Amino acid sequence: MKVNHDYRISTEPISKEIRFPNQGKLSFQSIINHQTEQLQTGHLQHLLAEIEQAGKRLAKSRNFRDLAKYKTLVQQFLKDAVSIGLELKKSHSWNDSNRSRLLKIVKTVDQKLLELTDSLLDQEKDHIHLLGLLGEIKGLLINLYT
């Protein structure tokens, strides 16, 4: 067995002084909390930007794929905002019947999404009817063929 002589033993005594954190500096937990808050805020801002882009795309195209994408992004934003960022605001916003104001905002957003879906359906009713007729004709032709 070969012994490696490259390691040198220190002859200096190891100091066993106890170090206390400087009272003027931030604690590790507060730094972690601050960084987590910044990441969460950045995530919510990114989702808002995606929602804005999806809204512009929906306004131009008015198709159901873009509507579904928009609704998915809004639902994701609501879920993330409620789970990571709005607990502090929620505790300070109680109404007269001891219900949270946040719940009312989420319900209002859901209601507006339903109104948007209904509006899009009303605008595209003729196109949907036409596509339904085309589908029926195609189905009848397939039944005739088989």
Contact map, one row per residue, 1 for C-alpha under 8 A:
11100000000000000000000000000000000000000000000000000000000000000000000000000000000000000000000000000000000000000000000000000000000000000000000000
11110000000000000000000000000000000000000000000000000000000000000000000000000000000000000000000000000000000000000000000000000000000000000000000000
11111000000000000000000000000000000000000000000000000000000000000000000000000000000000000000000000000000000000000000000000000000000000000000000000
01111110000000000000000000000000000000000000000000000000000000000000000000000000000000000000000000000000000000000000000000000000000000000000000000
00111111000000000000000000000000000000000000000000000000000000000000000000000000000000000000000000000000000000000000000000000000000000000000000000
00011111000000000000000000000000000000000000000000000000000000000000000000000000000000000000000000000000000000000000000000000000000000000000000000
00011111100000000000000000000000000000000000000000000000000000000000000000000000000000000000000000000000000000000000000000000000000000000000000000
00001111110000000000000000000000000000000000000000000000000000000000000000000000000000000000000000000000000000000000000000000000000000000000000000
00000011111000000000000000000000000000000000000000000000000000000000000000000000000000000000000000000000000000000000000000000000000000000000000000
00000001111110000000000000000000000000000000000000000000000000000000000000000000000000000000000000000000000000000000000000000000000000000000000000
00000000111110000000000000000000000000000000000000000000000000000000000000000000000000000000000000000000000000000000000000000000000000000000000000
00000000011111000000000000000000000000000000000000000000000000000000000000000000000000000000000000000000000000000000000000000000000000000000000000
00000000011111100000000000000000000000000000000000000000000000000000000000000000000000000000000000000000000000000000000000000000000000000000000000
00000000000111110000000000000000000000000000000000000000000000000000000000000000000000000000000000000000000000000000000000000000000000000000000000
00000000000011111000000000000000000000000000000000000000000000000000000000000000000000000000000000000000000000000000000000000000000000000000000000
00000000000001111100000000000000000000000000000000000000000000000000000000000000000000000000000000000000000000000000000000000000000000000000000000
00000000000000111110000000000000000000000000000000000000000000000000000000000000000000000000000000000000000000000000000000000000000000000000000000
00000000000000011111000000000000000000000000000000000000000000000000000000000000000000000000000000000000000000000000000000000000000000000000000000
00000000000000001111100000000000000000000000000000000000000000000000000000000000000000000000000000000000000000000000000000000000000000000000000000
00000000000000000111110000000000000000000000000000000000000000000000000000000000000000000000000000000000000000000000000000000000000000000000000000
00000000000000000011111010000000000000000000000000000000000000000000000000000000000000000000000000000000000000000000000000000000000000000000000000
00000000000000000001111110000000000000000000000000000000000000000000000000000000000000000000000000000000000000000000000000000000000000000000000000
00000000000000000000111111000000000000000000000000000000000000000000000000000000000000000000000000000000000000000000000000000000000000000000000000
00000000000000000000011111000000000000000000000000000000000000000000000000000000000000000000000000000000000000000000000000000000000000000000000000
00000000000000000000111111100000000000000000000000000000000000000000000000000000000000000000000000000000000000000000000000000000000000000000000000
00000000000000000000001111110110000000000000000000000000000000000000000000000000000000000000000000000000000000000000000000000000000000000000000000
00000000000000000000000011111110000000000000000000000000000000000000000000000000000000000000000000000000000000000000000000000000000000000000000000
00000000000000000000000001111111000000000000000000000000000000000000000000000000000000000000000000000000000000000000000000000000000000000000000000
00000000000000000000000000111111100000000000000000000000000000000000000000000000000000000000000000000000000000000000000000000000000000000000000000
00000000000000000000000001111111110000000000000000000000000000000000000000000000000000000000000000000000000000000000000000000000000000000000000000
00000000000000000000000001111111111000000000000000000000000000000000000000000000000000000000000000000000000000000000000000000000000000000000000000
00000000000000000000000000011111111100000000000000000000000000000000000000000000000000000000000000000000000000000000000000000000000000000000000000
00000000000000000000000000001111111110000000000000000000000000000000000000000000000000000000000000000000000000000000000000000000000000000000000000
00000000000000000000000000000111111111000000000000000000000000000000000000000000000000000000000000000000000000000000000000000000000000000000000000
00000000000000000000000000000011111111100000000000000000000000000000000000000000000000000000000000000000000000000000000000000000000000000000000000
00000000000000000000000000000001111111110000000000000000000000000000000000000000000000000000000000000000000000000000000000000000000000000000000000
00000000000000000000000000000000111111111000000000000000000000000000000000000000000010000000000000000000000000000000000000000000000000000000000000
00000000000000000000000000000000011111111100000000000000000000000000000000000000000000000000000000000000000000000000000000000000000000000000000000
00000000000000000000000000000000001111111110000000000000000000000000000000000000000000000000000000000000000000000000000000000000000000000000000000
00000000000000000000000000000000000111111111000000000000000000000000000000000000000110000000000000000000000000000000000000000000000000000000000000
00000000000000000000000000000000000011111111100000000000000000000000000000000000000010000000000000000000000000000000000000000000000000000000000000
00000000000000000000000000000000000001111111110000000000000000000000000000000000000000000000000000000000000000000000000000000000000000000000000000
00000000000000000000000000000000000000111111111000000000000000000000000000000000000000000000000000000000000000000000000000000000000000000000000000
00000000000000000000000000000000000000011111111100000000000000000000000000001001100000000000000000000000000000000000000000000000000000000000000000
00000000000000000000000000000000000000001111111110000000000000000000000000000000000000000000000000000000000000000000000000000000000000000000000000
00000000000000000000000000000000000000000111111111000000000000000000000000000000000000000000000000000000000000000000000000000000000000000000000000
00000000000000000000000000000000000000000011111111100000000000000000000010001000000000000000000000000000000000000000000000000000000000000000000000
00000000000000000000000000000000000000000001111111110000000000000000000000001000000000000000000000000000000000000000000000000000000000000000000000
00000000000000000000000000000000000000000000111111111000000000000000000000000000000000000000000000000000000000000000000000000000000000000000000000
00000000000000000000000000000000000000000000011111111100000000000000000010000000000000000000000000000000000000000000000000000000000000000000000000
00000000000000000000000000000000000000000000001111111110000000000000010011000000000000000000000000000000000000000000000000000000000000000000000000
00000000000000000000000000000000000000000000000111111111000000000000000000000000000000000000000000000000000000000000000000000000000000000000000000
00000000000000000000000000000000000000000000000011111111100000000000000000000000000000000000000000000000000000000000000000000000000000000000000000
00000000000000000000000000000000000000000000000001111111110000000100110000000000000000000000000000000000000000000000000000000000000000000000000000
00000000000000000000000000000000000000000000000000111111111000000000010000000000000000000000000000000000000000000000000000000000000000000000000000
00000000000000000000000000000000000000000000000000011111111100000000000000000000000000000000000000000000000000000000000000000000000000000000000000
00000000000000000000000000000000000000000000000000001111111111000100000000000000000000000000000000000000000000000000000000000000000000000000000000
00000000000000000000000000000000000000000000000000000111111111100110010000000000000000000000000000000000000000000000000000000000000000000000000000
00000000000000000000000000000000000000000000000000000011111111000000000000000000000000000000000000000000000000000000000000000000000000000000000000
00000000000000000000000000000000000000000000000000000001111111000000000000000000000000000000000000000000000000000000000000000000000000000000000000
00000000000000000000000000000000000000000000000000000000111111100100000000000000000000000000000000000000000000000000000000000000000000000000000000
00000000000000000000000000000000000000000000000000000000111111110110000000000000000000000000000000000000000000000000000100000000000000000000000000
00000000000000000000000000000000000000000000000000000000010011111110000000000000000000000000000000000000000000000000000100000000000000000000000000
00000000000000000000000000000000000000000000000000000000000001111111000000000000000000000000000000000000000000000000000000000000000000000000000000
00000000000000000000000000000000000000000000000000000000000000111111100000000000000000000000000000000000000000000000000000000000000000000000000000
00000000000000000000000000000000000000000000000000000100110011111111110000000000000000000000000000000000000000000000000000000000000000000000000000
00000000000000000000000000000000000000000000000000000000010001111111111000000000000000000000000000000000000000000000100000000000000000000000000000
00000000000000000000000000000000000000000000000000000000000000011111111100000000000000000000000000000000000000000000000000000000000000000000000000
00000000000000000000000000000000000000000000000000000100000000001111111110000000000000000000000000000000000000000000000000000000000000000000000000
00000000000000000000000000000000000000000000000000100110010000000111111111000000000000000000000000000000000000000000000000000000000000000000000000
00000000000000000000000000000000000000000000000000000000000000000011111111100000000000000000000000000000000000001000000000000000000000000000000000
00000000000000000000000000000000000000000000000000000000000000000001111111110000000000000000000000000000000000000000000000000000000000000000000000
00000000000000000000000000000000000000000000001001100000000000000000111111111000000000000000000000000000000000000000000000000000000000000000000000
00000000000000000000000000000000000000000000000000100000000000000000011111111100000000000000000000000000000000000000000000000000000000000000000000
00000000000000000000000000000000000000000000000000000000000000000000001111111110000000000000000000000000000000000000000000000000000000000000000000
00000000000000000000000000000000000000000000000000000000000000000000000111111111000000000000000000000000000000000000000000000000000000000000000000
00000000000000000000000000000000000000000001001100000000000000000000000011111111100000000000000000000000000000000000000000000000000000000000000000
00000000000000000000000000000000000000000000000000000000000000000000000001111111110000000000000000000000010000000000000000000000000000000000000000
00000000000000000000000000000000000000000000000000000000000000000000000000111111111000000000000000000000000000000000000000000000000000000000000000
00000000000000000000000000000000000000000001000000000000000000000000000000011111111110000000000000000000000000000000000000000000000000000000000000
00000000000000000000000000000000000000000001000000000000000000000000000000001111111111000000000000000000000000000000000000000000000000000000000000
00000000000000000000000000000000000000000000000000000000000000000000000000000111111111100000000000000000000000000000000000000000000000000000000000
00000000000000000000000000000000000000000000000000000000000000000000000000000011111111100000000000000000000000000000000000000000000000000000000000
00000000000000000000000000000000000000010000000000000000000000000000000000000001111111100000000000000000000000000000000000000000000000000000000000
00000000000000000000000000000000000010011000000000000000000000000000000000000001111111110000000000000000000000000000000000000000000000000000000000
00000000000000000000000000000000000000000000000000000000000000000000000000000000111111111100000000000000000000000000000000000000000000000000000000
00000000000000000000000000000000000000000000000000000000000000000000000000000000011111111110000000000000000000000000000000000000000000000000000000
00000000000000000000000000000000000000000000000000000000000000000000000000000000000011111111000000000000000000000000000000000000000000000000000000
00000000000000000000000000000000000000000000000000000000000000000000000000000000000001111111100000000000000000000000000000000000000000000000000000
00000000000000000000000000000000000000000000000000000000000000000000000000000000000001111111110000011100000000000000000000000000000000000000000000
00000000000000000000000000000000000000000000000000000000000000000000000000000000000000111111110000010000000000000000000000000000000000000000000000
00000000000000000000000000000000000000000000000000000000000000000000000000000000000000011111110000000000000000000000000000000000000000000000000000
00000000000000000000000000000000000000000000000000000000000000000000000000000000000000001111111000011100000000000000000000000000000000000000000000
00000000000000000000000000000000000000000000000000000000000000000000000000000000000000000111111111111000000000000000000000000000000000000000000000
00000000000000000000000000000000000000000000000000000000000000000000000000000000000000000000111111111000000000000000000000000000000000000000000000
00000000000000000000000000000000000000000000000000000000000000000000000000000000000000000000011111100000000000000000000000000000000000000000000000
00000000000000000000000000000000000000000000000000000000000000000000000000000000000000000000011111100000000000000000000000000000000000000000000000
00000000000000000000000000000000000000000000000000000000000000000000000000000000000000000000011111110000000000000000000000000000000000000000000000
00000000000000000000000000000000000000000000000000000000000000000000000000000000000000000000011111111010000000000000000000000000000000000000000000
00000000000000000000000000000000000000000000000000000000000000000000000000000000000000000110111001111111000000000000000000000000000000000000000000
00000000000000000000000000000000000000000000000000000000000000000000000000000000000000000100111000111111100000000000000000000000000000000000000000
00000000000000000000000000000000000000000000000000000000000000000000000000000000000000000100100000011111110000000000000000000000000000000000000000
00000000000000000000000000000000000000000000000000000000000000000000000000000000000000000000000000111111111000000000000000000000000000000000000000
00000000000000000000000000000000000000000000000000000000000000000000000000000000000000000000000000011111111100000000000000000000000000000000000000
00000000000000000000000000000000000000000000000000000000000000000000000000000000000000000000000000001111111110000000000000000000000000000000000000
00000000000000000000000000000000000000000000000000000000000000000000000000000100000000000000000000000111111111000000000000000000000000000000000000
00000000000000000000000000000000000000000000000000000000000000000000000000000000000000000000000000000011111111100000000000000000000000000000000000
00000000000000000000000000000000000000000000000000000000000000000000000000000000000000000000000000000001111111110000000000000000000000000000000000
00000000000000000000000000000000000000000000000000000000000000000000000000000000000000000000000000000000111111111000000000000000000000000000000000
00000000000000000000000000000000000000000000000000000000000000000000000000000000000000000000000000000000011111111100000000000000000000000000000000
00000000000000000000000000000000000000000000000000000000000000000000000000000000000000000000000000000000001111111110000000000000000000000000000000
00000000000000000000000000000000000000000000000000000000000000000000000000000000000000000000000000000000000111111111000000000000000000000000000000
00000000000000000000000000000000000000000000000000000000000000000000001000000000000000000000000000000000000011111111100000000000000000000000000000
00000000000000000000000000000000000000000000000000000000000000000000000000000000000000000000000000000000000001111111110000000000000000000000000000
00000000000000000000000000000000000000000000000000000000000000000000000000000000000000000000000000000000000000111111111000000000000000000000000000
00000000000000000000000000000000000000000000000000000000000000000000000000000000000000000000000000000000000000011111111100000000000000000000000000
00000000000000000000000000000000000000000000000000000000000000000010000000000000000000000000000000000000000000001111111110000000000000000000000000
00000000000000000000000000000000000000000000000000000000000000000000000000000000000000000000000000000000000000000111111111000000000000000000000000
00000000000000000000000000000000000000000000000000000000000000000000000000000000000000000000000000000000000000000011111111100000000000000000000000
00000000000000000000000000000000000000000000000000000000000001100000000000000000000000000000000000000000000000000001111111110000000000000000000000
00000000000000000000000000000000000000000000000000000000000000000000000000000000000000000000000000000000000000000000111111111000000000000000000000
00000000000000000000000000000000000000000000000000000000000000000000000000000000000000000000000000000000000000000000011111111000000000000000000000
00000000000000000000000000000000000000000000000000000000000000000000000000000000000000000000000000000000000000000000001111111100000000000000000000
00000000000000000000000000000000000000000000000000000000000000000000000000000000000000000000000000000000000000000000000111111111000000000000000000
00000000000000000000000000000000000000000000000000000000000000000000000000000000000000000000000000000000000000000000000011111111100000000000000000
00000000000000000000000000000000000000000000000000000000000000000000000000000000000000000000000000000000000000000000000000111111110000000000000000
00000000000000000000000000000000000000000000000000000000000000000000000000000000000000000000000000000000000000000000000000011111111000000000000000
00000000000000000000000000000000000000000000000000000000000000000000000000000000000000000000000000000000000000000000000000011111111100000000000000
00000000000000000000000000000000000000000000000000000000000000000000000000000000000000000000000000000000000000000000000000001111111110000000000000
00000000000000000000000000000000000000000000000000000000000000000000000000000000000000000000000000000000000000000000000000000111111111000000000000
00000000000000000000000000000000000000000000000000000000000000000000000000000000000000000000000000000000000000000000000000000011111111100000000000
00000000000000000000000000000000000000000000000000000000000000000000000000000000000000000000000000000000000000000000000000000001111111110000000000
00000000000000000000000000000000000000000000000000000000000000000000000000000000000000000000000000000000000000000000000000000000111111111000000000
00000000000000000000000000000000000000000000000000000000000000000000000000000000000000000000000000000000000000000000000000000000011111111100000000
00000000000000000000000000000000000000000000000000000000000000000000000000000000000000000000000000000000000000000000000000000000001111111110000000
00000000000000000000000000000000000000000000000000000000000000000000000000000000000000000000000000000000000000000000000000000000000111111111000000
00000000000000000000000000000000000000000000000000000000000000000000000000000000000000000000000000000000000000000000000000000000000011111111100000
00000000000000000000000000000000000000000000000000000000000000000000000000000000000000000000000000000000000000000000000000000000000001111111110000
00000000000000000000000000000000000000000000000000000000000000000000000000000000000000000000000000000000000000000000000000000000000000111111111000
00000000000000000000000000000000000000000000000000000000000000000000000000000000000000000000000000000000000000000000000000000000000000011111111100
00000000000000000000000000000000000000000000000000000000000000000000000000000000000000000000000000000000000000000000000000000000000000001111111110
00000000000000000000000000000000000000000000000000000000000000000000000000000000000000000000000000000000000000000000000000000000000000000111111111
00000000000000000000000000000000000000000000000000000000000000000000000000000000000000000000000000000000000000000000000000000000000000000011111111
00000000000000000000000000000000000000000000000000000000000000000000000000000000000000000000000000000000000000000000000000000000000000000001111111
00000000000000000000000000000000000000000000000000000000000000000000000000000000000000000000000000000000000000000000000000000000000000000000111111
00000000000000000000000000000000000000000000000000000000000000000000000000000000000000000000000000000000000000000000000000000000000000000000011111
